[in-house]
């Protein structure tokens, strides 16, 4: 067979990064094997092997670390550090995740505006115009001027059940499975792609091997149904559940690359040309995990260095002092019975919110020592 009768390409996917750019534990300040700076080095290696690879982020990018919070609340100057990072890495597209709405539409729309790539959103529509609210629903790319690849973006439609109403005002969230059926058929008929990919910020509601339900079938996660009820889907990128998985259901290759930049998802696709049409000969999904041998990308670190330094200063700012120390030996016990730490925090919440009822959870046993200053870092990670 002639060389021109075969094609291969690589699809890379990140998901649920949750604002992790630096390989940093914001509680201890220790280095951890996660984040976009580490993934950047891995992406660069993959791009050297395949310069025309496709790179997709599958949502929940803009929320999750003190870096993200500090930028939005105290230092909204310039481009969002997560967007700067994805722009620098040459992402081809991103999909909206439920947590990308957590800071409101102004922040989200500015992030979309500043992106050098499209945000794919087929099932989140403008309530007035009934059109996709954040741009195009899908992306078409040609591989080496030959094979055509379509990528459809979808998001779990459960966002209205979690989000502050004013943060999603004017938006309608269409059932993701219903939207997938509509758009996959349209794309197949109109665009006639050789490879059909769905990038879905949602997860698997059933075990991919047995088909048994792994959660209440509420519609929050519909990836299994997409594999079994849709025709013409070749690859399904998933997220939301923070799982590391590769599998296949009904001939559909499934991938989910965990969270926080712990892994890079990779799908390798080989195509063969038969009777003037490109056909998939092989699909392989894999996960490339970060580890101690992967060095953070220096350019990414420098790109967001100012924001990271300002965040660290903010985290170490003293905001109080501990006088009568009662160590948090057991976070569970502190939440179930009386404890001085909870006795201090709960009235403060009531005063701050003017509420009649409050609840909270202790997250760690690493409480400040008696007589020591309490910093923002202590509050964020103790409570």
HUHU-V315657 format. One record per backbone hydrogen bond with DSSP energy under -0.5 kcal/mol. NH is the residue of the N-H (numbers start at 1). CO is the residue of the C=O. If there is no record, write none. Layout:
nh:NH co:CO
nh:NH co:CO
This chain:
nh:5 co:2
nh:6 co:3
nh:7 co:271
nh:9 co:269
nh:11 co:267
nh:12 co:54
nh:13 co:265
nh:14 co:56
nh:16 co:59
nh:18 co:60
nh:19 co:61
nh:20 co:17
nh:21 co:19
nh:24 co:22
nh:25 co:30
nh:26 co:24
nh:29 co:25
nh:32 co:23
nh:34 co:32
nh:35 co:260
nh:36 co:20
nh:37 co:21
nh:38 co:35
nh:39 co:35
nh:40 co:36
nh:41 co:37
nh:41 co:38
nh:42 co:38
nh:43 co:39
nh:44 co:40
nh:45 co:41
nh:46 co:42
nh:47 co:43
nh:48 co:44
nh:49 co:45
nh:50 co:46
nh:53 co:50
nh:54 co:10
nh:56 co:12
nh:57 co:93
nh:58 co:14
nh:69 co:65
nh:70 co:66
nh:71 co:67
nh:72 co:68
nh:73 co:69
nh:74 co:70
nh:75 co:70
nh:75 co:71
nh:77 co:75
nh:84 co:80
nh:85 co:81
nh:86 co:82
nh:87 co:83
nh:88 co:84
nh:89 co:85
nh:90 co:86
nh:90 co:87
nh:91 co:86
nh:92 co:55
nh:93 co:55
nh:94 co:118
nh:95 co:57
nh:96 co:120
nh:100 co:97
nh:101 co:98
nh:102 co:99
nh:104 co:101
nh:108 co:104
nh:109 co:105
nh:110 co:106
nh:111 co:107
nh:112 co:108
nh:113 co:109
nh:114 co:110
nh:115 co:111
nh:115 co:112
nh:118 co:92
nh:120 co:94
nh:120 co:118
nh:121 co:136
nh:122 co:153
nh:125 co:123
nh:125 co:172
nh:126 co:131
nh:127 co:170
nh:130 co:126
nh:133 co:124
nh:135 co:132
nh:139 co:151
nh:141 co:149
nh:143 co:147
nh:144 co:142
nh:146 co:143
nh:147 co:143
nh:149 co:141
nh:150 co:195
nh:151 co:139
nh:152 co:197
nh:153 co:137
nh:154 co:199
nh:156 co:201
nh:159 co:156
nh:160 co:157
nh:161 co:158
nh:162 co:159
nh:163 co:159
nh:167 co:164
nh:168 co:164
nh:168 co:165
nh:169 co:166
nh:171 co:168
nh:172 co:125
nh:174 co:123
nh:174 co:172
nh:179 co:175
nh:180 co:176
nh:181 co:177
nh:182 co:178
nh:183 co:179
nh:184 co:180
nh:185 co:181
nh:186 co:182
nh:187 co:183
nh:188 co:184
nh:189 co:185
nh:190 co:186
nh:191 co:187
nh:192 co:187
nh:194 co:148
nh:195 co:148
nh:197 co:150
nh:197 co:195
nh:198 co:235
nh:199 co:152
nh:200 co:198
nh:200 co:237
nh:201 co:154
nh:201 co:199
nh:202 co:200
nh:207 co:212
nh:211 co:207
nh:214 co:205
nh:215 co:205
nh:218 co:216
nh:223 co:203
nh:226 co:222
nh:227 co:223
nh:228 co:224
nh:229 co:225
nh:230 co:226
nh:234 co:196
nh:235 co:196
nh:236 co:253
nh:237 co:198
nh:238 co:255
nh:239 co:202
nh:241 co:239
nh:245 co:243
nh:245 co:256
nh:247 co:254
nh:249 co:252
nh:252 co:249
nh:253 co:234
nh:253 co:251
nh:254 co:247
nh:255 co:236
nh:256 co:245
nh:257 co:238
nh:258 co:243
nh:260 co:16
nh:262 co:259
nh:263 co:257
nh:264 co:288
nh:265 co:13
nh:266 co:286
nh:267 co:11
nh:268 co:284
nh:269 co:9
nh:269 co:267
nh:270 co:282
nh:271 co:7
nh:272 co:279
nh:273 co:5
nh:274 co:272
nh:274 co:277
nh:277 co:274
nh:279 co:272
nh:281 co:270
nh:282 co:270
nh:284 co:268
nh:286 co:266
nh:288 co:264
nh:289 co:287
nh:290 co:262
nh:294 co:291
nh:295 co:293
nh:297 co:37
nh:301 co:297
nh:302 co:298
nh:303 co:299
nh:304 co:300
nh:305 co:302
nh:308 co:304
nh:309 co:305
nh:310 co:306
nh:311 co:307
nh:312 co:308
nh:313 co:309
nh:314 co:310
nh:315 co:311
nh:316 co:312
nh:317 co:314
nh:319 co:374
nh:320 co:374
nh:322 co:372
nh:323 co:321
nh:325 co:323
nh:329 co:327
nh:334 co:330
nh:335 co:331
nh:336 co:332
nh:337 co:333
nh:343 co:339
nh:344 co:340
nh:345 co:341
nh:346 co:342
nh:347 co:343
nh:348 co:344
nh:349 co:345
nh:350 co:346
nh:351 co:347
nh:352 co:348
nh:353 co:349
nh:354 co:350
nh:355 co:350
nh:363 co:382
nh:364 co:382
nh:367 co:365
nh:371 co:322
nh:372 co:369
nh:374 co:320
nh:375 co:373
nh:376 co:317
nh:377 co:315
nh:379 co:375
nh:380 co:376
nh:381 co:377
nh:382 co:378
nh:383 co:379
